């Protein structure tokens, strides 16, 4: 089955918004043994949209379209496609009632413009949207299958898993079992993973995909076979082979994020955590509290961006800040100890650095970050030099590395930045 993808939106064409739905879609169906043959974008312009519809209709069996299903005047996908296909639009009262109910739950009256989201082609088969107001729909037209979804990534991704993937497998006549395992790896480059895996011999039916998801790498193992037991065995055996080879770099075997792993480790050991952040501006605390139930182990965090707050809230020496500056090991240590003392947490982690793009010096360049971890055993600290790709990248790497420090500490592994002989590597 020839499958194509079309994303619609002026914001995508202009580059103001990065198109990510196509990447996500292609990755998901590749694990099912299918692939995208065309991936296109079109603006919110009827002529551009019709041109894309015509081309894909002539070269595809199934076309997935995202975007342009919203309530605003520039959301034209449904109207333009209906004209292209020669289909009438009709108002779906049940969908309209559902949209109105969503607004009522928020104590709001539904704007009249949202009514257009319930106007769909007569022949459309509705695809439920559990998280948004715009439903998706499927249309059969001249031997082609068209699927329309909202462009909001969270909505599309949920609808993809709930409805689209099973439907595509059905249309492809794929009576096979799909077994997938996603290994989340951190602290080793893609080439380093590949080098280690070259030493292993896997079943020929196993598919391995390297999926960099900054700052992690996701290693997807899949087997698509008529025999469910064989598919399961192939993937299970591959995970067992890879586990000792990646060892300390293997964060999880079911795509579970690092903040969730850290939370489970803290909870299992009945330990609590506090944070003290400067250059990350609370990003580490945000990641930790993204996990439901984090109140069981997270005491709280300090965002001490200004030096006077480091002094007042964490007890960092004013003289130390004047002598050394905020970005140094001594300040990171004082921040971690201050957070531990003031919250009563079992562990406290601090981050202070230069995120950039300005503020760097010869001695303290952009990307230099100091971290410290205080616990009952004392204080561990380390300096990191992150490649200054961007301000956001430095902050993301800092927060993720902080979580990795906690994970390794709780598991008794060597810490990031340390060589196997225990010597620190700066």
Secondary structure as the mmCIF struct_conf table of DSSP 4:
data_model
#
loop_
_struct_conf.conf_type_id
_struct_conf.id
_struct_conf.beg_label_comp_id
_struct_conf.beg_label_asym_id
_struct_conf.beg_label_seq_id
_struct_conf.end_label_comp_id
_struct_conf.end_label_asym_id
_struct_conf.end_label_seq_id
STRN STRN1 UNK A 3 UNK A 8
HELX_RH_AL_P HELX_RH_AL_P1 UNK A 10 UNK A 13
TURN_TY1_P TURN_TY1_P1 UNK A 14 UNK A 15
BEND BEND1 UNK A 16 UNK A 17
HELX_RH_AL_P HELX_RH_AL_P2 UNK A 21 UNK A 30
TURN_TY1_P TURN_TY1_P2 UNK A 31 UNK A 33
STRN STRN2 UNK A 36 UNK A 42
BEND BEND2 UNK A 44 UNK A 44
HELX_RH_AL_P HELX_RH_AL_P3 UNK A 46 UNK A 57
TURN_TY1_P TURN_TY1_P3 UNK A 58 UNK A 59
BEND BEND3 UNK A 61 UNK A 61
STRN STRN3 UNK A 62 UNK A 66
BEND BEND4 UNK A 67 UNK A 67
BEND BEND5 UNK A 70 UNK A 72
TURN_TY1_P TURN_TY1_P4 UNK A 73 UNK A 74
HELX_RH_AL_P HELX_RH_AL_P4 UNK A 77 UNK A 85
TURN_TY1_P TURN_TY1_P5 UNK A 86 UNK A 86
STRN STRN4 UNK A 89 UNK A 91
HELX_RH_AL_P HELX_RH_AL_P5 UNK A 93 UNK A 105
TURN_TY1_P TURN_TY1_P6 UNK A 106 UNK A 107
HELX_LH_PP_P HELX_LH_PP_P1 UNK A 109 UNK A 111
HELX_RH_3T_P HELX_RH_3T_P1 UNK A 112 UNK A 118
STRN STRN5 UNK A 119 UNK A 121
TURN_TY1_P TURN_TY1_P7 UNK A 122 UNK A 123
HELX_LH_PP_P HELX_LH_PP_P2 UNK A 124 UNK A 124
STRN STRN6 UNK A 125 UNK A 127
BEND BEND6 UNK A 130 UNK A 133
HELX_LH_PP_P HELX_LH_PP_P3 UNK A 134 UNK A 135
STRN STRN7 UNK A 136 UNK A 141
TURN_TY1_P TURN_TY1_P8 UNK A 142 UNK A 143
STRN STRN8 UNK A 144 UNK A 149
BEND BEND7 UNK A 151 UNK A 151
HELX_RH_AL_P HELX_RH_AL_P6 UNK A 153 UNK A 159
HELX_RH_PI_P HELX_RH_PI_P1 UNK A 160 UNK A 164
HELX_RH_AL_P HELX_RH_AL_P7 UNK A 165 UNK A 171
TURN_TY1_P TURN_TY1_P9 UNK A 172 UNK A 173
STRN STRN9 UNK A 177 UNK A 185
BEND BEND8 UNK A 187 UNK A 188
HELX_RH_AL_P HELX_RH_AL_P8 UNK A 190 UNK A 197
TURN_TY1_P TURN_TY1_P10 UNK A 198 UNK A 199
BEND BEND9 UNK A 200 UNK A 200
TURN_TY1_P TURN_TY1_P11 UNK A 204 UNK A 205
STRN STRN10 UNK A 207 UNK A 213
TURN_TY1_P TURN_TY1_P12 UNK A 214 UNK A 215
STRN STRN11 UNK A 216 UNK A 225
BEND BEND10 UNK A 226 UNK A 226
HELX_RH_AL_P HELX_RH_AL_P9 UNK A 228 UNK A 246
HELX_RH_3T_P HELX_RH_3T_P2 UNK A 247 UNK A 249
STRN STRN12 UNK A 250 UNK A 252
BEND BEND11 UNK A 253 UNK A 254
HELX_RH_AL_P HELX_RH_AL_P10 UNK A 258 UNK A 268
TURN_TY1_P TURN_TY1_P13 UNK A 269 UNK A 270
STRN STRN13 UNK A 273 UNK A 277
BEND BEND12 UNK A 278 UNK A 278
TURN_TY1_P TURN_TY1_P14 UNK A 279 UNK A 282
HELX_RH_AL_P HELX_RH_AL_P11 UNK A 283 UNK A 289
TURN_TY1_P TURN_TY1_P15 UNK A 290 UNK A 290
BEND BEND13 UNK A 291 UNK A 291
TURN_TY1_P TURN_TY1_P16 UNK A 292 UNK A 293
HELX_RH_3T_P HELX_RH_3T_P3 UNK A 294 UNK A 296
TURN_TY1_P TURN_TY1_P17 UNK A 297 UNK A 297
STRN STRN14 UNK A 298 UNK A 303
BEND BEND14 UNK A 306 UNK A 306
HELX_RH_AL_P HELX_RH_AL_P12 UNK A 307 UNK A 314
HELX_RH_AL_P HELX_RH_AL_P13 UNK A 318 UNK A 324
BEND BEND15 UNK A 326 UNK A 328
HELX_RH_AL_P HELX_RH_AL_P14 UNK A 329 UNK A 343
BEND BEND16 UNK A 346 UNK A 346
STRN STRN15 UNK A 347 UNK A 353
BEND BEND17 UNK A 356 UNK A 358
BEND BEND18 UNK A 362 UNK A 364
TURN_TY1_P TURN_TY1_P18 UNK A 366 UNK A 367
STRN STRN16 UNK A 368 UNK A 375
TURN_TY1_P TURN_TY1_P19 UNK A 376 UNK A 377
STRN STRN17 UNK A 378 UNK A 385
BEND BEND19 UNK A 389 UNK A 389
HELX_RH_AL_P HELX_RH_AL_P15 UNK A 391 UNK A 411
TURN_TY1_P TURN_TY1_P20 UNK A 412 UNK A 412
HELX_LH_PP_P HELX_LH_PP_P4 UNK A 413 UNK A 415
TURN_TY1_P TURN_TY1_P21 UNK A 416 UNK A 417
STRN STRN18 UNK A 418 UNK A 418
TURN_TY1_P TURN_TY1_P22 UNK A 420 UNK A 421
BEND BEND20 UNK A 422 UNK A 422
STRN STRN19 UNK A 424 UNK A 424
#
